[in-house]
Amino acid sequence: MSTNKLTIVPVKLDPIPVEISSNHSLQYTAEPSCVIKTAVAEISFFNGVDERIIQTIMKELKG
């Protein structure tokens, strides 16, 4: 079990705009919506990432 103390910072993920048609691939800026920095890694989330991926990563960081 890890002895490193985790700091949880509240973030707001922006929803995918409704105006984007399904014919266009989702293109986002190079700026991440959220960045998590740990002693051994830096994890970036971008708009449009599936919520299940975020939940999985957070569970792995906790354990």
Secondary structure in CASP SS format (residue, H / E / C, confidence):
PFRMAT SS
TARGET T0000
AUTHOR 0000-0000-0000
METHOD secondary structure of the structure
MODEL  1
M C 1.00
S C 1.00
T C 1.00
N C 1.00
K C 1.00
L C 1.00
T C 1.00
I C 1.00
V C 1.00
P C 1.00
V C 1.00
K C 1.00
L C 1.00
D C 1.00
P C 1.00
I C 1.00
P C 1.00
V C 1.00
E C 1.00
I C 1.00
S C 1.00
S C 1.00
N C 1.00
H C 1.00
S C 1.00
L C 1.00
Q C 1.00
Y C 1.00
T C 1.00
A C 1.00
E C 1.00
P C 1.00
S C 1.00
C E 1.00
V E 1.00
I E 1.00
K E 1.00
T C 1.00
A C 1.00
V C 1.00
A C 1.00
E E 1.00
I E 1.00
S E 1.00
F E 1.00
F C 1.00
N C 1.00
G C 1.00
V C 1.00
D C 1.00
E H 1.00
R H 1.00
I H 1.00
I H 1.00
Q H 1.00
T H 1.00
I H 1.00
M H 1.00
K H 1.00
E H 1.00
L H 1.00
K H 1.00
G C 1.00
END
